[in-house]
Amino acid sequence: MSVHAGHGQDCDHAACQPRFGAREEQRRTDPTRTKTPRKRFAQHLRGRFDAIKYHVNRGIVDNDALGLGGPDISNLEAGDDTDEFGVQVDTNDDLTPGTGQFDFPSNADAAAAFDDWLDEAFEGEILEKYNGDRYVRTGYRRGIDHADKQLRDYGATIPEDNAAQTLRIPIHEDKLSLMYERAFEELEGITQAAGQEIRRELTEGLAQGQGPRKIARNINDRVEKVGKTRATVMARTEVIRAHSESSLTEYERILGEDAAVSAKAEISTAGDNRVCDICLGLEGRVFSLQEARGVIPVHPQCRCAWVLAEETLQGSTNSARLQDKRVALACDECGIPLAEERPRCWHCDRAAAVDLPMTDLRDVAG
């Protein structure tokens, strides 16, 4: 079927759709398959910063914690306990500043009292309710899934549910632990940066004689533009980092350090023809596993992934390892393929009191 002259990707003609429709579908493909955890992680962190805005509004304006006097908060933005995504914000009402809590003779003393409260609020509403490990873990697990699929395409026989088992392997446990620590430290840095901006707004507001509504609005502007914005970028980026590192670690575990990988850049999910120039220039370049470490994410909110390069099969060592992985064993109890020689599968291992016999899948297939 030929494409008619003058037609293009926006043409509805039946002859054009197979060609341009497939290309459009490719543009919408996320190679990491982590859109949902990235979105939910970012949404969760935005909700935690909304809790800070809630306390600022209720404390400074409603309760007049600074002792400045002023109208109530009834029509102040973000005055309820629901963020803009319709997600309920769980707040600890004990953290809301009370009447006159920061009311001191000097502005310096008021700022110091507010500073102590802000540290407590960040700790109680954000850091203690972080809950980000679940999203980082999901990204890490999908990175293993991604690598295993690549390995299967090259001929290795790896169980479909391999990721859950593989996460228990020390090399992955250690790497995932580092991913947890990094993401949390990034969030701590964001709260520190937001805190500096917030403290400056409070100090300037008191010095200029601003009212409680104005001070609260300026503080919450910093929470929004520094805290929520940076937390959103961090959440999206750290999930991709976990995906990248787990893929590389899985390649290394199966093939050794001499394997080669190339970058696969995501085509814009917005459905247009624009692709990040940095990632576009990276796509297709070949790296050793050691060279690849730390390259992805290429930039904040990057959505690239690592795929095995053709060079991976050129070395006899890698070819032998892949051939070894084709020799799979199966548990006679449940039939699940085993990627390594062991008496039984992980599932039956928990229930069986004795070792189960194994069957060589090559004999079954024959």
Secondary structure, DSSP 8 states (H G I E B T S, - for coil): ----TT--TT---TTTHHHHHHHHHHHT--TT--HHHHHHHHHHHHHHHHHHHHHHIIIIIIS-TTS-----STTSTT-SSB-TTS-B----GGGS--TTTT--SSHHHHHHHHHHHHHHHHIIIIITT---HHHHHHHHHHHHHHHHHHHHHTT----TTHHHHHTTSHHHHHHHHHHHHHHHHHHHHHHHHHHHHHHHHHHHHHHTT--HHHHHHHHHHHIIIIIIHHHHHHHHHHHHHHHHHHHHHHHHHHH-TT-EEEEE----TTSSS---HHHHHHTT-EEEHHHHTTTSSSSTT---EEEE-GGGGTSHHHHHHHHHHH--EEETTT--EESS--SS-HHHHHH-SS---EEEHHHHH-
